[in-house]
């Protein structure tokens, strides 16, 4: 249960960071939701490539993967919104 909550927090912060990187004007809630989804998408994509976060500082790797996934989702979201 703790791991799930930590994953949501990492995804939420990653979504906020990705929103800043991508220069979006979306609400914080949308960015957080995209970050949580980005964590899932990033985990899937990096898992298919055989890459993942492990070790004592795995939360840093999870955060980076989530930011990349969230940036990807924000880009897709922008393309659909056009």
SULZI-V284034 format. One record per pair of residues at least 4 apart in sequence whose C-alpha atoms are under 6 Angstrom apart, sorted by sequence separation. I is the first residue (numbers start at 0). J is the second residue. D is the distance in Angstrom with one decimal. If there is no record, write none. Layout:
BEGIN
I|J|D  I|J|D
END
This chain:
BEGIN
7|11|6.0  9|13|6.0  13|17|6.0  17|21|5.9  18|22|5.8  33|37|5.7  37|41|5.6  38|42|5.9  41|45|5.9  42|46|5.7  46|50|5.4  53|57|4.6  58|62|6.0  61|65|6.0  65|69|5.9  72|76|5.9  18|23|5.3  45|50|5.0  52|57|4.9  52|60|4.7  52|61|5.7  18|30|5.9  15|30|5.4  14|30|4.8  15|31|5.9  14|31|4.7  14|33|5.7  11|31|4.2  14|34|3.3  13|34|5.3  11|34|5.2  41|64|5.3  10|34|4.7  11|35|5.7  41|65|5.7  10|35|4.2  38|65|3.8  41|68|4.1  10|38|5.6  37|65|5.3  40|68|5.6  38|68|5.8  37|68|4.0  37|69|3.8  34|69|4.7  33|69|5.6  17|66|5.5  13|65|5.8  17|69|5.9  9|62|5.9  13|66|4.8  17|70|5.3  10|65|6.0  14|69|5.7
END
